[in-house]
Amino acid sequence: MNNDFIKWFVAIIRFLSLIITPLLLTFFIATFIVYYFSLISFAYIILGAFVIIILLAALAG
């Protein structure tokens, strides 16, 4: 009976890992994508600020 319990336990853990592992992977990938795009948008904001400053300087000059 003890051996059966261990088999069930291992089967349940494998089943849970089959479900949880893809969820964790998708969570990490989504977090990475959001972080990456926020960095890109931040860089674009900085570039836009530089372009606006240069345009204002050119118009003023």
N, C-alpha and C positions, 0 to 999 in steps of 0.2 A: 504494500500500500504506500509505503514511503517513496518507493521508486516511481509510482504513478504520480504522486504529488509533485515530485521533482520534474517529471516530464511535462505535466500541465503548466508548472511554473515557467519552465523554459519556453514552452510554446506561447504562453501569454506574453512573456517578455519579448520574444521575437516579433509577435504580432504588433505589440505596442511600438517597438522600434521601427517596424515597417511603416507605421502611421506617423510617428513623431519625427523621424529623420527627414522626410521630405518637407514637413511643415517647418522644421528648423532651418533647412536649407533655403526654402522660399523666403522665410523671414529674414535671414541674413542677406540674401541676394536683393530683396526689396529695400532693406535698410541701406545697403551699399549703393543701390541705384539712386535712392532719394538723396543720400549724402553727396554722391558724385554730381547729380544735377544741381543741387544747391550750391556746390562749389562753382560749377560752370556759370550759374546765374549770377553768383557773387562777382565772378571775374568780368562778366558782361556788364554788370552795374558799374564796376570800377572803370572799365574801358569806355562806357557811355559817358561817365562823368568827365574823363579826360578829353573825349571828343567834344563835349559841350564846352568845356573850358577853353580848348583850343579854338573852337568856332567863335566863342565870345571874344577871345583875345584878338582873333583875326578881324572880326567886325569892329571892335573898338580901335584897333591899330590902323 
